[in-house]
Amino acid sequence: MKLGIERLLADASLRAPLKGKRLALLAHPASVTSDLTHSLDALAECGLNLSAAFGPQHGLKGDKQDNMMETPDEVDARLGIPVFSLYGEVRRPTGQMMSTFDTILVDLQDLGCRIYTFVTTLLYVLEAAAEHGKSVWVLDRPNPAGRPVEGTMLQPGWESFVGAGPMVMRHGLTMGEMGHWFVKHFDLDVDYRVIEMEGYDPEAGPGFGWPIERLWINPSPNAPNLNMARAYAGTVMLEGTTLSEGRGTTRPLELFGAPDLDARAISAEMKRIAPQWLTGCRMREVHFEPTFHKHAHHLCSGLQVHAEGGAYDHSAFKPWRWQALAFKAIRNLHPDYELWRDFPYEYVFDKLAIDVINGGTALREWVDDSEADAGDLDAIASPDEQAWSGEIRGLLIY
């Protein structure tokens, strides 16, 4: 199998249209080839004219630990080119930034989830390229969450940096395919091209989206492994709650907990409410003490999801429903529990974070409605999932 970056480096005919052009690269720490050479270095060694680089949230170096921690612009010490931050003073490329290149190569490892902000950054780059007459090439990479789609559609008026457009939470697309959807949906007049992967099969086990021969490198500080990537479309919702999502532990966004919870009781209630939403994975009770972030230095009780091993069923696992079910169990056991965290989330100051994350209020309202059952959430989400699957069908490359 070859990644987009590897095909570009290996095939002079693919590089031919870039001859004489000023090139920018949008990348992060996971932007590497199979021998772990960073794409910035590999492209420079290939003789291409790199005139600028860009970093998304967490920075080109991937050093910023939490959300809303901004990265400044800098100059690459080796190449002497500007490195512009798209998560600093701005999140959209400025005209001055766009003037530094003719074509931008986007080489970002994504997690296959609407809220993972690299998707939104791709949209902003495409929109700026359309405005300034620049070309955008996506050097495609795998979607580790694979093809399944899940979650409610982002509602009109709920667009944000974690909600680029009306898509479901787990979108099932590679970055290259997502770019095609953006161009089509937003009717962008932009020179857009995907350097496709070779030999990629998103349905093949045991990786089901992630070729297991590929080393995992964190695309962001709290994305440490494939299990996290598979669970993320659900566990990311923890960021909008008072529960720890495991930041400050070695397994962030694979578990949740709080000092005042009874993990065994939550597990039993989840099994009672909707056992069908627990298939395809395993969960276990855990205790952990975050070293920073929510509940730092306090012993927490909670659950960890395992979307791996012999019990993993790729088509059956529903991370968004699994995490929603955990919220519902906590609400049933503790009707007055202060579950929803009220704080600015990704620069949205006037809406609850859980609603910003879900692109609407439906999930929170379902959790808080004591009369609502699993079928009620299915009735909301299933039509959205079917509609999204139909919308993207013609855009799939692999």
Secondary structure, 3 states (H helix, E strand, C coil): CECHHHHHHHCHHHHHHHCCCCEEEEECCCCECCCCCEHHHHHHHCCCCEEEEEECCCCCCCCCCCCCCCCCCEECCCCCCEEEECCCCCCCCCHHHHCCCCEEEEECCCCCECCCCHHHHHHHHHHHHHHHCCEEEEECCCCCCCCCCECCCCCCCCCECCECCCCCCECCCCHHHHHHHHHHHCCCCCEEEEECCECCCCCCCCCCCCCCCCCCCCCCCCCCCHHHHHHHHHHHHHHHECCECCCCCCCCCCEEEECCCCHHHHHHHHHHHCHHHHCCCEEEEEEECCCCCCCCCCCEEEEEEECCCCCCCCCCCCHHHHHHHHHHHHHHHCCCCCCECCCCECCECCCCHHHHHHCCCHHHHHHHCCCCCHHHHHHHHHHHHHHHHHHHHHHCCC
